[in-house]
Amino acid sequence: MGTPRLLLVHAHPDDESLWTGGLIARHVDAGGEADLVMCTWADGTARHGELTDAVEILGMPRPPIMLGYADDRRPESAPQAPRLCAASFDEQVRALTQHIRTLQPDIVITYDALGIYGHPDHVHAHRLACAAADAAASTKLYHRAGPAWQVRSLYFATIPEWVMDLLSTSVFAGVPRELLPGTPESEIDVVVDVSDLTARKKAAVTAHRSEIERSFAISGFMSLPEQTQERLLGVECYQRRDLVPGGCDLI
């Protein structure tokens, strides 16, 4: 087969750039198709606008698909909408199943089972992406969501131990290391070198201006020495789960 088609499922604007921005840029630069489903924040909100700017920087060919649920503890993210973790899971699976069947991706990319660092919205997005990928392949579920489509592989963005070891002495100084996340190298299946795309990836992260101002972690990262930022931005790590024999290679 040719270049695989990607569908990324993220919980919050900025996650697409921080965790998968290099992969997105490399994939679309090579002529590959990629789409983004964003679980929280509604069309027309400030962070939706920032997200649109970020994905344009990364080169995505289409605007993000907004599911429109509220960010945890940020009701202004989707006025009158339920929180992502409080809404009907079946309705969410049905909606994402329809997007998968319409877009027909070979690969779905989301967070690892921990949500990278335990954020409940990230964990929920992981579960949603896994459930919808399974449902999309079934001829017995959600008939009105279109013909069944088999995703070939799931890839889960994860943060390696060495990154957290580095951040534990800087951004998270004072936090006991055992309380911080980190995936052992032996549990990482794919390491993507995006060191040639760090400037573009950082520009996409920087497009999320309001989150940089609000977030201790992101603002702390942006204050690190340039060389350290480039080292951290230059690698993206994934776990792989094949849904059919042989699956589908990411790169």
Helices and strands as residue ranges (DSSP letters): E 6-10, H 15-29, E 34-40, H 46-58, E 65-69, G 75-77, H 89-103, E 107-111, H 115-118, H 120-136, G 143-145, E 153-158, H 161-167, G 177-179, G 185-187, E 190-193, G 195-197, H 198-206, H 209-214, H 216-222, H 226-233, E 235-242
